Structure formats: C-alpha cells, structure tokens
Amino acid sequence: MFKSADLNISEPVNQQIYRKLRKAIITCQVLPGVLLSEKEISSQFNVSRQPVREAFIKLAEAGLVQILPQRGTFVTKISIKKVIDGQFIRDAVECAIIRQTALKINDSDILLLQKNIDEQKEANKHKNIQYFLEKDDEFHQILMNVIDCQMAWETVENIKAMMDRVRFLSLEKISPPEDLVKQHEKILIALKNHDPDLAAIAQHEHLSAILETIKIVSKQKNEWFVD
C-alpha cells in the first residue's frame, strides 16, 4: 500500500507517515479493526521502526488507532460519542473564528475562497472524493488564516479525525458534495457582506449537518461503529 518513494526529505518522516496512515484510515483504505504492523509499514516505507512508532502514537492521540501492549496497534471503530463531542468543540471554535473573519476579510481572501469553491465543484464533477475532502479542509483553513490563527486549525484538525471518517462514508449519497458546496457558498455570501452573525449561523448549520449524517451512516455500517 505504501512506498518509500512517497516520502520526501523536506520534512520529518514520522509526520509524513502519520498523514499517509491518517488518510488511509479516513478514506477506509484501512478498515476499522485492522491490525497495523509496525514492521510491515516500516518495511514498505523503507525506514526504521521509530518514525512508524511515533506516527502510531499521534494516530492514537487523534483516536484513529488503539495501541494495546503485547497485542499490537489496531484501527479503532468510529466512536459516535467522539464524533458528537468533536462537532461540539469544532462548532464552538469555528463559529467564534468566522465572526472575526467576517470583520477582517478582504477582497484577496474572498477571491481565494471563491477559487477554492470552484475547485470543490471541479472535484465533485470528476467524482474525486479525496480531492474534494482536501478542498473542504482547505476552505476552513483559509477562514482561520484570515485572522492568523494557526493554533485554531491545529486544534480543529486534531479533533476532527473521527468526523472525517463519517464525512467520507456519507459523501456519495447521504451528504453529497453539491450540498456541502452550497453550504460553503452560503458562508461566503455572509463573509462578502461582512456580516458576523449571518456567517456564524451559516457555519453552524454547515457543521451541524454531521449530527444527522452519523445517524444514517452508523445504521448502514453498524459493524464499524461503537457508541
């Protein structure tokens, strides 16, 4: 699944391996319950076990794997409670962020957000779900960059890993990309009007959609979920 050629020398190996494993878990290339072999993954990437072990620890912090002494590292099932808790925290952080964004946003930021939405539409047109998810994340990151709050994005990225698995499972039928694009466009309209209240409402509606989505997905893929 993984190759040493996937790595580059411009950043720490453990961070690269973490991101690639995170993506594989979120997009269900590696399914819940699967045992991750430290030895096999280090061999695939042609690296020592240490950076793989460090990546496992970070995945555990994000709730994507469980490290069991003497047994190994297993991909966790999707916790409904953690998704709900993550949505609550993300909603609080991002709604506060977008209020400030609405007041500080400039024409250059608006053009960047519009370009991102256009790229979302293109990804949807070509049924490229992984690229769409990347652009979805980028949209929210741009909003935080407007007020220069990198720590907010790092916080959100860490708590939303479990949510991202639900997002991926729901994109085809339950929460299609075109609906998410419309929600993003609604947020952008509020930002263009420099209306913090309307922006916060649009953001809240967007982020709250997952609460209904998870009810449907967890019934369809019951064996992948835990309460």
HELIX and SHEET records of a PDB file:
HELIX    1   1 SER A    4  ASP A    6  5                                   3    
HELIX    2   2 VAL A   13  ILE A   26  1                                  14    
HELIX    3   3 GLU A   38  PHE A   45  1                                   8    
HELIX    4   4 ARG A   49  GLU A   61  1                                  13    
HELIX    5   5 ILE A   80  LYS A  104  1                                  25    
HELIX    6   6 ASP A  107  LYS A  125  1                                  19    
HELIX    7   7 ILE A  129  VAL A  146  1                                  18    
HELIX    8   8 GLN A  150  ILE A  159  1                                  10    
HELIX    9   9 ALA A  161  SER A  170  1                                  10    
HELIX   10  10 PRO A  177  LYS A  192  1                                  16    
HELIX   11  11 PRO A  196  GLN A  220  1                                  25    
HELIX   12  12 ASN A  222  TRP A  224  5                                   3    
SHEET    1   A 3 LEU A  35  LEU A  36  0                                        
SHEET    2   A 3 GLY A  72  VAL A  75 -1                                        
SHEET    3   A 3 VAL A  65  LEU A  68 -1                                        
SHEET    1   B 2 ILE A  78  SER A  79  0                                        
SHEET    2   B 2 PHE A 225  VAL A 226  1                                        
END                                                                             
